Amino acid sequence: MDTKKDKLLSEFPPVSTADWEARILEDLKGADYNKRLIWKTNEGIDVRPYYRSENTESLPHMSAGPGEYPFVRGTQTRSNKWDIRQDIETDDPREANFQALAALRRGADSVCFNASKIKTVRQLESLMKGLCFGECSLHFGSAPSYPDLASLLEDFVKKHRIHKIAIRGSFDFDPISYLLLEGNFYRSEEADMAQVAEMIGFRRDMLPGIKVITVNGQYFQNAGSTLVQELAFSLASGSEYLSRATDAGYSIDETAPALMFSFAIGSNYFMEIAKLRAARMLWARIVEQYSPASAESMQMNMHCSTSNFNKSIYDPYVNILRTTTEAMSAVIGGTGSMSVTPFDAFYKDTDEFSSRIARNQQIVLREESYLENVVDPAAGSYYIESLTDSIAKAAWDLFREIEAMGGMLQAVKAGYIQDEIAKQAAARKLDVATRKTVVLGTNQYPNLLENMLEKIQEGEVDADEDEEKPAAYKKLEICRATDDFDSLRLATEIYIEAGNKRPSVFLLTIGNLAMRKARAMFITNFFGCAGYQITDNPGFASVSEGVEAAAKSKADIVVICSSDEEYVTIAPEIARELKAANPSVLLFLAGYPKEILEDLKKAGIDDFVHIRTNVYEFLKKTQNQLNIPL
């Protein structure tokens, strides 16, 4: 018996949950427990203010170790290794090869090629020249025909006498995602689904190291879905592919290992960790129903990439902070490989600097944070273990709903998937518009001196591209939460570029020192989101002095910043004098003194800017009032 330990612990007697709850209720002093302390996520999950060991005692997955069914704790038993993947956007084979070799020399373990222009073995040779196949994995996207690409790869392997086991990687072949993004099947439903079985056969016979089908769950999140939707819809897509391939005569042990799941990772740190753990659990449950001969067939092959939905054009270096925490979530959650999108990818072609930063973010996590050396770093966390179970239950319920509709393809053709994600995207954008969700540098604390118009590169148009077919089904609209704010501020820059002066805001600060400074800061952040010039002031001694300075500034907008108590007398006086001097000026008031709103409107106040204001809608209206085209 460890008497020293017993003596130490005796000084800290255990505290029961009932005691904790009693103390919390006492501290709340009658406030509503659920409203104050329970966080209700967009996924419909209630998150408690604290978790204890008793919250995990009944969870069925807690008894499984790393590498054991249902693989919540990952598929590895001795480490947490993952591949650092670099995505190469150029479609020029020689340039892509140059970038790939450079990335692999500098820390990447795998590369993803744009295969849109690969039509001959010679082009494939240019693309893959100098690559050491046994030491890196190769991934291919954007191919016009993946069966054709598979045939080219087969010819390449035979020509160069490469052992087929040495070629590891994946194809981004995903007919369901193509249907979602384009609103049409690539050829037809029958032909596209027949290619699923064809690709499984190619893997079995030729290149067993290639995951020939990718379930792109990332598109769901990048269109605005919740984490539960992303997970459920991904599982439904995977289940559809399993069903089609096994119906075509392939065994589950041939089919399941041929699938790769690709998820997006957003900024909801702990929820994203739990999502990946729940994904492995649920996929194992689905594959188990097919009675696989090998337990390894129930393991999910997982790739993750940082989300695009929460990234910004303005203050883009903040994207580095976002992608760092997202990469941490993916690694701690047990992903098999990871792509970090460069911080500037949302407005220009990435360059060596931004690609190096993205790659080095993962290298730091591996080499300096040692996250590779710890199996399942999240294990035992009462919070994460409970979240894992909650997300799994919610996603499973949604998955069963889709199965009841006839499966993923039927749900897509009916528009259910697209409509449900569109609802969530609208809700998430509203949260950004009202600052319930803060996007640093975009809807809060903008860089007032920043101009991005000249840095934005327009996408190239392929002159050989066929005319787009009319969509037969609803499309999944990929977007970003900051699209509206970016458009507002870019509209201001375009307006200035056309020879107009930058819209200006004059802060008429007066009265109570604390209130006028606080409200001046609030207004600066508010109108800075549209790229306006802000003129702050230390405070005016009188109304006449403030009005005279405001009129002299010839500002487009004047905002009165003071306290609600002082607004009663000074705001009407300011409004009368300022409107007399400049009838066209937009006069706003910082705050919302509801008892005197009507009096202030009659006096000449045009509108009120306060913490509950929909920032985007207000700025959009202001742009229209200033005749700035959107």
LUMLUMLO-969268 format. One record per residue (C-alpha): z, x negated, y. Coordinates in steps of 0.05 Angstrom, whole numbers, plus 5000, padded with zeros to 4 digits. Each point is the difference from the previous one (the first is absolute). Layout:
<atoms>
ZXY/...
</atoms>
This chain:
<atoms>
500050005000/498149755069/506750095035/497449725067/494450515000/504750574981/504849805055/494449995051/497250674979/506950325000/500049915075/493850435006/501350634960/493950444985/498250565048/497450644969/494050385025/504650575019/503949535045/493649745032/497650715013/506750215029/499849415049/492850145019/501650745014/505949785042/495749535041/494650525009/505050465035/496650634979/492849775008/495050234947/500149494943/492950144977/497049985069/503649375022/500049584937/494750244951/493149705013/494550474980/493849584987/492750225007/499850014924/505250554998/505449544973/507250045026/502949315011/507549955000/503949585050/502849584943/499349914925/505049804947/499649794927/501150714978/493350195031/496449574949/504150144938/495650574976/493349695017/496049934935/496549365020/506349595013/500849784928/493249654997/499249275016/494249615030/493850064958/502750604963/497650725000/499450365048/498849355039/503750215062/502649295005/493149714993/495849714945/502549285004/506449754968/500949305029/497250025071/497150435054/493349665007/494450335038/493049795020/498749865073/493350325011/495349875058/494850535015/493449715024/495950485042/493449645009/494350224954/496449335005/501149644933/500049295027/504850165057/504550414954/500249414951/502049525056/505650475022/502350104929/500549274984/503849875065/504950574986/501349764929/501349295024/505050265051/504450444957/496250614976/500050164926/494350505001/494350245044/496450655008/492649975015/495450485036/494650094946/495550465040/494349495002/500849714930/493650204963/498149384960/503549484957/497949475050/503850365055/506050064953/499649264987/500149865075/506050465007/504049674944/497949285006/505849514991/505250534980/504949814946/500050644960/506149874958/504349875062/498250595044/498250734993/493750305030/499250705027/493750355021/499150585048/494550385036/494949914944/494250505002/500550054924/505849744960/496450054933/494449565030/505249525027/503249984931/493349824969/499049445050/506949734985/498650034926/493549605011/503849515044/505449884947/494849904945/495749535042/505749555019/503550054932/506550235030/505250274952/500750745014/507649965000/499649545061/497250535045/505750415028/499850515056/497750715015/494350445024/501350505055/496450544960/503250675019/495450614998/505650475022/501349605063/492549985014/499950754996/505950055047/497249525052/492750224998/500650744983/495049914943/499649704931/496249344999/494950294953/503150624968/506650194969/497349904930/496649345015/505949715038/505150194947/495449744945/500249335035/507550004992/499249974925/494249505007/504549535039/505550054949/495049794947/497849415042/507149765005/501350074926/493749644979/498949485053/505549845050/506950244979/503249665060/496650465050/503450655021/493650415006/502950625035/504350005063/504150605020/500149935076/506550335019/499649605065/494950495028/505150574996/505149635042/494849745048/497950715012/507250205017/503050244935/507349954982/502349504948/501050564949/493050255012/497149304993/503649914935/498650684970/492650005019/499249304973/503150194934/495550624997/493949565011/502349524946/501350574953/492950275013/497049334981/504349964937/497750704979/492649865012/500149334963/504050244940/495650624995/494149524996/503149674939/503849415028/507249914979/505850015049/501249264984/492949855023/500350455061/506849945034/499849245007/493250065033/503050355061/502749685063/504150395050/499549805073/505450265047/500949945074/506849775024/502750285065/506049845043/505050454964/503249394969/504650274945/495850614985/493949564986/504049574952/502350624964/492950284999/497449424960/505750034951/498950754991/492549894991/501149564939/504950504971/495350595007/493749644976/503749784937/501950734989/492850225007/497149474954/505550124949/497250704988/493849674969/504349634948/497649305014/500649484945/502549475048/505650095050/496149555048/495050555008/505350395038/500849465052/496850155068/495449465029/501850015073/497049725064/502750145069/497249925070/503450095067/498850695030/494950115055/502950675023/505649705041/496349425032/498249935073/494449725042/504549875060/505449474994/496749804934/504849434984/505250534984/495650154940/502449344971/507250255000/497850654968/496049664945/505649514985/505050554983/494650374962/498449394958/507449934986/500450724976/494149894953/502749354972/507150274990/497050624970/496549584948/492650015018/495349574958/495849785060/500250085075/495050015058/502649945071/495050265051/499249525058/503250255064/493450045039/495850344946/500550675037/495749805059/495949394980/497649574942/505749594975/499649255012/503149394967/506350055043/501750724983/498149914927/504549394996/505850375031/499150584950/499749524941/506049595024/504350625006/499950064925/500749254990/506450025041/502750574956/498449594938/501749295020/505550095051/503250684982/499449874925/498350724985/495849764943/506049734963/504150634994/498250544950/500550695032/503849805064/501650745015/503650124933/506850315005/499450245071/503150694999/495550225056/493449734973/501550234929/501550705025/493850005044/495849784940/502450614961/499150485059/492949765015/498250024926/502450734994/496450225063/493549654981/500350264928/500650725025/494049915045/496149664945/501350604954/497450475055/493549615002/499450014924/501150755002/493950055046/495749674948/501149285018/498449545058/492550135004/501050755004/505449915054/495249565041/494250474993/504450585022/502149605062/507350034981/501249255003/496549935066/503550595032/507049794978/499049295026/497150265066/506350415011/504449394991/495549575043/500550515057/507650024993/500549245000/495449955061/504350525036/506149574986/496549425033/497750435059/507250235013/502949314985/504050264942/496549424966/499749385044/493949554996/502249405040/494949795052/496150654994/504350625013/506149615023/501049355038/492649865012/497549345027/497950225070/495549405012/496250054934/492550164998/496650084932/493250295018/496449325002/503249794934/497750604960/493949884956/495550574981/498450074927/493049794978/495150544977/495849844938/492950185018/498250064926/505550504986/497550674976/501150605044/506750314985/499750624956/503450635023/506950044969/500650504943/507649965001/505449875052/500949275018/506649635002/500549755071/502749295005/503649905066/505749655035/506150305032/498449645065/492850235006/501550495056/504049515042/494849464990/494650475024/504050185062/501149295021/492949784983/497550585042/503949715059/497049314988/492950294997/501450395064/502049355035/494149634969/495450515033/502449775068/505950475012/506949775020/505550004949/504050655003/506649865035/507050294995/505149925056/507350074980/503950335057/506949774979/505850275040/507350194994/504449854940/498949284980/500950074924/495850634994/494249765044/499549344963/500350334931/494850525019/495549485034/500049604935/498450634961/494250175045/497449294998/499650034924/497250705003/494049885045/499149294975/497650314935/493750215037/499049335034/501850225070/502549535054/507450125013/503349865067/507649984992/504849975058/507249785010/501950675030/499050345067/505650165048/497050665023/494850514982/495749845060/500049264983/497950154928/494650505021/497249515051/499549444948/496950474948/494850255049/498349305022/499049774928/494350514991/502350084928/496750524956/506750214972/507050005031/506050104955/506950175030/505549624963/507250225014/505550424970/499750744984/505650145050/496349675057/493350334982/502850655027/499549765072/495349395002/494450224953/497750615041/500249585064/496049434968/494950504973/498950345067/499349355040/495749644948/495350584988/499150085075/498149275005/495649994937/498450694970/496049704941/505649554974/502950184932/507550075010/504449974938/507550004990/503649584948/504650474962/500550744985/505250355045/498850684969/504550385048/495649845059/493149924967/496850595034/502649805069/497249304990/493250274979/499750445061/501849405043/493949624974/502349624937/494050004954/503549844934/506049714966/500449384957/505849974952/502249774931/497350614965/493149965032/494149924953/497849335028/492950034974/498650715024/503049875068/496049365010/493750344975/500950555052/501449475054/493649634981/496150655010/503450125068/497949305021/492950124975/500449454948/495150164944/503050014930/
</atoms>
